[in-house]
Amino acid sequence: MKKDLVKIIEDALKTLGIETPPHIEIEIPQKESFGDMATPVAMALSAIVKKPPRKIAEEIINSIKDKTVFEKIDIAGPGFINFTFSKKYLYSELKNLIQDKSRFLRYDIGKDKRVQIEFVSANPTGPLHLGHGRGAATGAALSNLLEAASYKVEREFYINDAGKQVKLLGLSVFARYQQMLGIEYPFPEEGYRGGYIEEIANAIMKEEGGKYLQKGFDEVSDFFTDYSYKMMLSDIRKDLTDFNIIFDTWQSERELYNKGDVEKAIDDLKTKGFIYEKDGAIWFKATSFGDDKDRVIIKQDGEYTYFTSDIAYHRQKVEKKYDELIDIWGADHHGYIPRVKAVIEALGYPKEKLKVLLVQMVTLLRGGKPVQMSKRAGEFITLREVIDEVGADTTKFIFLTRRPDSHLEFDLEAAKAQSSENPVFYVQYANARINSIFTHAKEKDINTDNLYDTNLGLLSSNEELRIVRKLLTYPMIFEGAVNAHEPHRITFYLQELSGMFHPYYNKYRVITEESEMSRARLALCEAIRIVLLDGLEILDVNAPEKM
């Protein structure tokens, strides 16, 4: 629909002598009464052709040669042109959707461009929390969305396995290990206190017994740190696998140090003149690239800052020549964006190469009341606990019901309800209902082959035409989600489409005594099923045939 409309407007503009018009923006009006699609192109042209937008809009409408595609064309407000397509055109497009879904639903936007998406990247110092889960759902859905649009996508997890936090994990486990053996060893003030610390200490006791009894942490820090973070990383991998989140690569922070990549990155920036020494520390000139202050990369005591390995990591990423880099971070890392973009620019690449998506934390509720305590993590509810209670599909879908940078409330009781309160149930149930309709059709010996060849003009009720119009906007929703990197737009759409289908199902019988009417309604149901399956595939949510 959009492509056809753009071509019609372009031809009209050429008739008016405008051979190279500005970008023709097409929108879906907020209110159905405004039509099927709208364009503000007349307003964009006003300054160019020196005419009022409404006058330009009139000229565009008058220059459209074939108006049979439309039921009506209106001018609204300061110069919007609203288009309502004819029923004949709608039926023709519905036929195309059913007959060639792959060509109709998805646009080749990516043209095989290479994109790397780094997401989750949780410190292996504790189990995954809901914020990590939301980032995982967002990253996976975005990866699927871009692949559906013909991008070449690589999914990466960056393992923060170096630095103070990992060493503190090892010290926390060491202290618990000593205490379990009867030694009054002081627990670190800032140590990790979740039940998982005791689990790791128990595992070490089973394997090593009292081998490290009364030894100083400095003597055994490498063992305790390595054992602890590897066990936590194994747990993280399992949680992600059970959440059906698969990564192409796992990049270790330690490896960047061991391979000399950190030193190479510092030397590279030093050669370019962006590293200097002051007050006994080594600094990066981040202010030269728009950051609010320069950043320390090596402290006075010779210790590297967290930022230093991030320099090496992003240097490695840009040198792999991806067309686009996408990092998905927790919202608390907002202030980190300018300094990382500064690094990319200092290395000689456009800072626009990196896009950072921020993910807000999740408030967990049970029956509207906050849930705070975890059996395993202590201070927060783990992703594993929620998956075990409501399932991976429901968890993932609810994470994707809002923009990732907006706050999300997740109610466990609503998530388990088999009703419209549970958004994923509502969508999956629509697909299951359609499957049951087709099963019933076969039992009645109704031919369900080549439904695109049936008399679609029989779909004449207001409810049917609303659903047809909704179905035909899916490619625009898909395109908008791809360009904005917002997979939650697909979630919204699926909920709205399901919200149209269920009342229709309750009001009209699909299988009737009239075979042609039955086939027409089956064609509509088939189109709905096609779109539901496409959207759920992008969101990586299952579409059960029975519920």
C-alpha positions, 0 to 999 in steps of 0.5 A: 500500500505504501509503495503504491501510494508513494508512486501515485504521489510521485507521478502527480508531482511530476505532472506538476513539474516537480521532478525531484520532490523531498522525501514523501512521508507516509503515515497511518492516521491516529484515527480511523475516520481520517482514512487509511494513510496520510502524507504531509508532503504538501507542507514539506513542499510549501517553502520550495514552491512558495505556495500555501500547503492546502493549495499544493494539496489540492493540486496534488489531488487534482493531478492524480490520474487514476483515482479508482484506487481510492474511495476518497481523498481529503485535505485536513488541517494545515495541509495533510492529505488523507487517503481512503483506499477503495474496497476493490484495492483492499481486496486485491492487496489482501489477495497478494498478502495470502498468495505471496506472504514473504514478498508482501510482509517484509521489505529488503531494507538492510541490503545485506549490511552488517550489524553487530548487536551487543546485549545483556553483557551482565557482570558474571558476579550474580544471576541475571535480574529482570533488567538483564532479561528485558535487555535480552528480549530486546536484543534478540527481537531486534536481531530477528527484526533486522535479519528479517529486513535483510541485515547480516546480524551478529549477536555478541555477549561481552563478558566483564571477567576482569577488574574489581567486581569479579575479584570481589566475587571471589573474595565473597565466596572465599569468606563464605567458604572459610565460614562454612569450615568454622573459621570466623573470617570477616565477610567483605563489607561490599561483598555479594551476599545472595544465596548463590555465594553459598552455592559456589562455596559449597561446590568448592567444598565438594571438589576441594574439601578443606584444601584452602582452610586458613589460607590468605585470600591473596594466596588463592585469589586466582582460583576462587575468582576464576572458579566463582565467575566461571560458575556464575557465567555457566548459570547465565548461559543456561538461563539465556539458553532456556530463555532461547537467547543465543549469541554468535560470539562471547567476547572476554574482557580478560582476553583483551588484556591477555592479547595486548589489545588494551595496550594497542588501543592506548598506543593508537590513541597516544599516536593520534595525540589523544592521551596525556599524563596529569597528576600521575594518571593517564587521561583520554582527551574525551572533551575533544569529542564532545564529552563533558570531561576528560577520562582517566584510563590508568590511575595513579597506582597503575590500575586500569579503569573500567573505561580502558577495556571498553576503549579496546573493546570498541576499537576491536568492534569498529575495526571489524568494519560493521556497517552499524554497531548497536549496544544495549545497556541498562539505563543507569549507563546513560552518562557513559554514551558520550565517552564511548562515542568519543573513543570511536570518533578519536579512532577515526570513525563517525560516532554515528556508527554506534547506536546505544539503546537504553533499557529501564529496570522492571518493577515486579508485582504480584496482584498489584503489590511489589515483589522484592525478595528473591530466594536465590539473589536476596536483594532482587528477583532473578530472571530464572525465578520469573521464567520458572513461574510464568514461562519464557514466552510470556516473560519475553512478550511482556518485556516487549510490550513497551519501549525499552527506555520506559519503565515497565511493571510486570505483574505475575498474576496477570502474566498467568491469567488466561484472558486479555489481561495476559497480552501474550495469551491473547495473541497466541490464543488468536492463532490457536483459534484460527487453527481450530477453525481450519480443523473444523473446516476440514471436518466439514470438507470445505476446500481450504486450498488457494483461498486467495482465489475466493470471492474476497468481496464477500468480506463486507462487514465493518469488522471485516474491513477494519481487519483487512485494513489493519492487516495491510498496514503490517508492512509499514509497521515492520518498516517503521520498527526496523528503521527506528530499531523498535521491536516493541512496535510489532508487539503493539501491532499484534495486540491490536490485531488480536483485539480485532479478531477475538470480537469478530470471532465471537460475533460471526461464524466463519464456517457457515452453510454458504461455502463461498462465504466460509472460504472468504472468511477462512481467507481472512483468518488465513491472512490474520494467521500469516501476520500473527506468525510473522510477528511472533517469529520476530519476537521469538515467541512460540505460536501454539496450535492448541491452547 
